[in-house]
């Protein structure tokens, strides 16, 4: 298994270069190692949002919000829910699942 730091470094490099398909693969690899990696989930949500994939973005942001809630980090959970609402302002109930 590859070192998490090496994968993260590659993921960040691809993201900075705008090579989003490769960045997605690397961030997903990070999630195979650590499914609750808040940073990887959040960045994937951002990438999917940037690429117009609202459903995948929503899924990643929702996971982030739930992790923050479980850690009683409510301001961060609220900020993440705001990102979800921004994806689809007419679907407020989606953020409240």
N, C-alpha and C positions, 0 to 999 in steps of 0.2 A: 504494500500500500504506500502511496506517495505521501510525503510529508505535507501536512496541512498548510504550512507556511509557503512552501514552493507553489502549491496550487493557488493560494491566495495571491501571491506575487504575480503569477501568470494572469490570473483573472483581472487584477487591477491594471496590468499592462495592456491587456486587450481592450478593456473598457476605456482607458485613456486614449488608446489609438483609434477608438471608434469601431473596433472589430467586435461588434456586439454579439454575433453568432458564436464566436469563440469564447467571449466572456461568459455567455450563458452556459456553455458546456462546462467551463471551469467552476463557475459558482454552483452549478448543479452537482459537480463532483464534490465540492466542499460540503454540500448538504447530505451527500451519501455518507460522509465521514461523521458529520455532526448535524443532524436534522433540525436542531433548534438554534442554529447559528443565526442570530438576529441580523447581523450585518449582511450576510449572504442573502438571506430572505428579503431584506429591505432593498438591497441593490438590484436583485432580480425583479422585484416589484417595479423599481424605477426603470429598468431596461425594458421590461414588457410594456410598461406604460408609454415609454418613448417610441416603441415600435407599434403602438396602437392595439396591442393585445390586452384589452381591458379585463377579460376573464382571468388570464394567468396573473396579471398584475393584482387584481382583486384577491386571488387566492393567496399570493405571497404576502400581501399587506395584512390580510386577515390572520394569517399565521403569526405574523409579527405582533399584531395587536393582542392576540390571545396570550402570547408569551409574556408580553408586558403586563397584562392583567394578572396572570398567574404569579408574577413577581411583585405585584402591588405597585407597579410603576405607572400609575394612572395618567399622569400628564403625557407620558410618551405614548400610552395606548390611545389617548384622545387625539394626539397629533397624527397618529397612524390612521385612525378612523376618519380624520379630516382628509387625508390623502385618498381614502376609499370614496368618500363623498365627492371629492373633486373629479374622480374618474367618471362618475355618473350622478350629477347633482339631482336628478329626478328620482333616483332610487335610494332614498335615505334608509329605507327598510333593509337594504342589503348590508349596510354598516351595522345594523342592530341585530343580525342573526345571532 
